[in-house]
Amino acid sequence: MSNITVSTLRKLKQAGEKFTCLTAYDASFSQLLDEAGVEVLLVGDSLGMVVQGQDSTLPVNITDMIYHSQNVRRGSRHALIVCDMPFMSYSTPAQALNNAGRLMKEGGAQMVKLEGGAVVLETVRELTSHGIPVCAHLGLLPQSVNKLGGYKVQGRDAADAQNILQDAKDLQDAGADLLVLECVPSALARTISETLEIPVIGIGAGPDTDAQVLVLYDMLGITPGKRPRFSKDFLAEAGTVSAAISAFVTAVKDGSFPGPEHSFE
């Protein structure tokens, strides 16, 4: 297996081949994911909830992200490593450039992910102009959960859907190399995926995005509390962690996951 790059993912999109993404926080799991052929490992600020036991992602800081990114990098040989920029670590383009540089130089990340539309366009331009690849994130924005009033599906009315589509186009034009769409109606995700040249990774966004991502602990059924509707416990049927990861990869690539029960209209 050759190393996965942004160019690899673009070629997969152009060929109509689905790819996979899972969150990772340590070397042991990242090695398993890498060996199973998961193309993108997301060092997610979801670690605040599933690793640290926080109520949200907001308490996670840049030091946390560097530490976990280092661990993931040590376990992975082929996957593209994308690292979340935590809450309030990119409030200005200059701050974003400094922190993204640290995630790549100290943490070993190969791309950074940040949330938001029009408000982060200048930041995306600043990062990409300095050679830092960016994954954008639209729809449900966990770092803005207090502003959004909870974990709710976004883009259900026509105006909101149009705003998300326009943000997606603008982020691509600003230089973003990937886009994550979270908790949006399947039809909107399909339109955005067909419109953009860059690959679109869905989570709770239906089956028609170019890739799927889940929180690793959700797809293994070990996250405390209620599992999100858009997720699936792959471990329950597979029996072992390695088999569960392989089952996820297969299900995404053959189109059997996500099903209607994991999507929103």
C-alpha positions, 0 to 999 in steps of 0.5 A: 500500500502506497502512502495516501496523499491529497492527490490520492483522494482526488483520484479516488473521487474522480474514479468514483471510488469511496474512501474511509476515515476514522478518528484515531488518538493513539499508536495502537489503534492507528496501526490497526486502522492503517493496516485495515486500509483506512485512508484518512486518520482524523486526530479528532478533538472528539478526544475531549469526550471519548478519551478525556471524559469532557462534556464537549470538545471545547476544553481540548487545547492545542497541547492535547492535539499535538500529543495525540497527533504524535501518537497517531503518527507513530502508529501509522505508515500509509494513511493521511493524518488530519488533525483538528484545530481545537476551539479558539486555536484559530480565531485569527489567521495569524493564530491559526498559522502558528498553531497549524504549524505546531500541529504539523512540525511537532505533532506530525500532522499532514493536514489540519481541520477547522470548522466554519464557513465564511468566517474562516475563509481568510484563515484558510487562504492564509494557511494554504498560502503557506503550504498547510493543507486544510480540511474544512468542516460544515453542517453541524459544528461541534465547537459551535454547539452552544451557539447552535443550541445543541446537536441538531441537523443543519441545512433542512430549510432552503435558505440554510441549505443554500448557505452551506452550499455557497460556503462549500464552494467558497472554502474550495476556492479559498484553497481547502483540499477536503470538506467534512459535512456533518449532520446535513440532509442526504440530498444536500450532501449529494449536491455538494459532493457533485458540485465540488472538485475536492473530496467530501467526507460525510458523517450523518450526511447520507451515502452519496459523499465521497467518503465516510467518517465515524468516531472510532469509539462509536463504531466499536460501540464503546462510547458511553451513553447513547450512540449517535443515529448516524453511527453503527456498532460494527464490533457487535457483528464482527467480534474483534476490533480488527474485523470491525474496522475491516467491516467498516471499510468494506461497508463504505466501499460497497455502499452498504453503509450508511443506510437510510437509518443512518441518514437524515432527510 
